[in-house]
Amino acid sequence: MQLFRYKKLYSPFKAFSRLILTDAYACTEKWNNRFSSSTFGDLSAGDLGIQIQYRLNNQASVTPLDFDIFVNKVQQSDTNFLDFLETIAYKFRETQNSLKTLSSTHHAFVRNYIHHNEIHRVLEVLKNRAQSGIFLDEVSASILQESFVKKQDFVSALSVMWELCLQSHLEQEQLRPYLSALWLHTANELFKSNTLFERSEVIEEEEEEVDMDTDFQSVPYLRNPNYDGWFDIKRPRLQLGHCLFALSNAIQSRLSPIFSPAMELNLKNLVPRLHLLGYALLEDSKKLLSFAASLNKLEIDRDVLTVVEKLIESSDRRSDDSEIKKGFPILLTESEVTSTLEQFKTITSTLTPSDKSFHTTIDEIVKSITTDPSIQSAEIELVERLYSDFECTRAAVWDNEAKLHRRREVISTVKSRLRSLADEEERISYFENAGTVEHHAWLAPRTRSERQWSRLKEWKKDLKEYQQKRQGGRDAVEDL
């Protein structure tokens, strides 16, 4: 009995919390076998990168295939080469061909940083998506998030979730087991920590007095204060709130058929709890109280109610007499936070709390997903199929580029031969038709500059004849 308590104290779920994804999930061997393809050629990443940089600096075209091959080959370089990779990526983003970037390029870019153990660095590149043009897919996001989970950095793991949420990934694709396990585990660990219960300190900037000796400089543009409530969100609790809503909506309508009926039922039982936590995280007091009032027939875990109360107490707020500033998030007032907390406690006092722990339920669901052999094989098959699609797409683009290159060479050769034949024909037939050629040349339409040059030529000729006549008249008078 003491042994059982000992195991329970250290939580048996910590063993799999660090290994949600199996080692085979990354399909490292198949991923590295791509270098054996003839598409990659013999150039090193450095030589290819220098050629691409030269073309970009001279406004020459760089094809998405060349950029894809370069990004993939960076894995064979050292960590210092990542600086050069970012420089090329930012420059390539400014070209029109960046709109046709291959899916394998995004995946290889992220895996390069994971391979070199620079996961925090690639996260900053992903956040700077407008300049880098790099976006996550489900597999690269799962591998990257797993890397943060292993290091117990759940705030960074949440940032990976937020990047997928910004891409509306769960609105477009079915919810797969490993992704749901990673999201639930990350959210659960964040709730266990005190990260989400800390109020963000907002420092109001005081207006500085204009100094008459200040040098004013022109700038390209001025950006008015703006807050769109989506892409401008920086607070982790707001990001987690939107992620939980995206996850719960996917559970309700877009679950993958890989899930067993028991797993599907357990996940759908989580939806009311995720909605309640989501409203609390988003600090939406009206919807929170309305949804809590509608739960009178459901049993809600005690720890969920406790977490919601802590979230309400730690909500960011403004003073009661302050005004809503344009371009800034709308916060609850002090009195609204107090009133919301009191009303929530009144509503929950009528509910029947469940004795089952929410955290334990999450751990059990995650464990059932990660230990299911059928799910493991299905997820690995997904990754292998993705890498096969990368190779097929790259080969198809290579064949298309080769056809276009051959076509351009044929057209260039034909044009060169036609010019040579035309020059030879002109050389042979010129003396036979010299008069006709000169006559046609004289009758040919002239540009304005050619007409001006012709008139100037005629004027000089007339002036020369006039001077000759005048000089001849003077010579005749002297002879007399």
Helices and strands as residue ranges (DSSP letters): H 2-9, H 14-17, G 23-26, H 28-32, G 33-36, G 38-40, H 45-57, H 64-73, G 74-76, H 81-93, G 96-100, H 103-115, H 119-127, H 129-132, H 138-150, H 154-166, H 169-172, H 177-192, G 195-197, H 236-253, H 261-281, H 285-293, E 299-301, H 302-313, E 317-318, E 332-333, H 334-348, E 352-354, H 358-370, H 373-429, H 434-443, H 448-479
